Amino acid sequence: MSGLVGKRAILVTAVVGAATAGAALLTSLSSSPAHAAAPPQSSLVSGFMDHTSNDYLRVQLDSSAADYGQFVVALPGVGLAWSAQPASVTVESGHSDQLRYDGPGYLDPNAILDTEFGIAYQEQGPATDQPIRLIGQVDPAHGTGSIEVWVAGKHYHFASLAVPHDADSTAAAVLTAIGAGDWATLYSLADSSLRNSMSAQQFAQQISDAFGGGQVSDARQTGPISYTTNSAGTSFANVPATFTVTHAGQTQTASATLVLIRDGGSWRWFTTKPA
């Protein structure tokens, strides 16, 4: 993603009647505000996140790009650091890029970091000149890597590991909450961008408005969970499901996909979309 990065809309599937009475309704409830992309470029294509510490490296690994090797490092509690010049990139194989940098850089200790998506930052300034050293090995195809970085002489290590395929309990809890119409629990299971953008009361009201008087009577998983990690380093678990909704005396079941996101080291509800 580039330029101003808008956080996604929260989607809920509501089936509001049989074919003669109406079709499945997909309602966009809310979206959180856009944020400026990370310095120094918005086009850095690859991201590597340590889901334990939320340390994050974003780097340009497209060899045809003018900013090939440029990088930015987000360190919660420390700030946002970036290099004055690109790092050297040595492609050893399709699954191994070696990164090296030792030179001038910048640090904004007051920057607002994006620890969920790893792509949207807000500079608060002022940034100070700081030496930066980086040594890392990354696998762009799988979003994994091991990175050593020194900012102002202090060393930080983080590892971007394969995301564990353990979203089953979260998926079950989310489906139970939806099936029971328990919007307070669903809110508590949601990702941080949703919870930061609205209160539990606002969320429950928007869900109620979206269903327009309809009621969920059942929500269940119908197949195995699939896992993906995008080029920015954000990981998702996709859960096939069915939802049964009664509206105006008519009941219909629709297929959907429950989407969970790896947020702060755990799986959280991200959105629900039609299958």
Steps between C-alpha positions, in 0.01 A plus 500: 500500500626848430413864558243558768410165643136462603421236756241249380129523554346262752263266315220286635289260294127530569252275316169682504247271337444242229549576133149637461540721804855623450860400435801471724600842627863592549523811717811707549482619857801722547853576396780651700678812376776500241857533611803629318739236373834441667802712412694531288293332228150364478603240242705263719344174395608237755431479870637276775337510844597339829158411637639467852665840533315676213839620367462549127724538195366639173737489205506546124599165343392578145834522319345713223394773745702818539496458878615135495632415847340797679356398836318619809495334843223539756601423859219538756623702794792634296349659192519494123847482342605512137820510304638796309614267222378161374634179650693260280289203394656170399257250351634157587194306386128541448459458875797693637589867471792628709472862621792716617517864606736701719467875473300812577131489575214662685285427805158642586445386860149644510368343181169316523573143393268257327554175690210320333544557126860621505446741213336816632694742717459854621814707538485719807851647477743637531722223366862498614811390311606160632740234370328181388644157439297211364587139424222270393397195302144498370283268292263723301298204375397395850527827693758357739842622605749574772607861546767666715480879519691762696347845547715764673733220604234285671441149368160346425430151368173387355383199306218485252395137528240292321168577664368211710193327362313514828197723435247226581406618850461862391286396203278294729463787748412749225242267344346431840470873566342566159261203537388630838473861385749585773644818353686598817703180484552536125634852562743365759626246243547763226829640377651814647414724204129435554515545876704819460248647257178449699362408839329170582168684514551657157597164356192325640274775367649481151464123494135533609434762232663282235278202577189719487312291754638168380640245741784248465398153610809304401861553393731209435828410333463288188856417398870524585664835569740636238787735588658778295765767555506797266809677368476759778541227763139497624356151560141384467302185579201436273222294653218365276168527681124514465267745670128446553298820540129551554343822376134592464399141576722349233818302563790456262852362528789657312864405457767746608866522594601604846834684478734514798815711517822445693502802729741549790602134508149353499215438258222759497176539303561724199194477276230272360439490126282305257650176377 
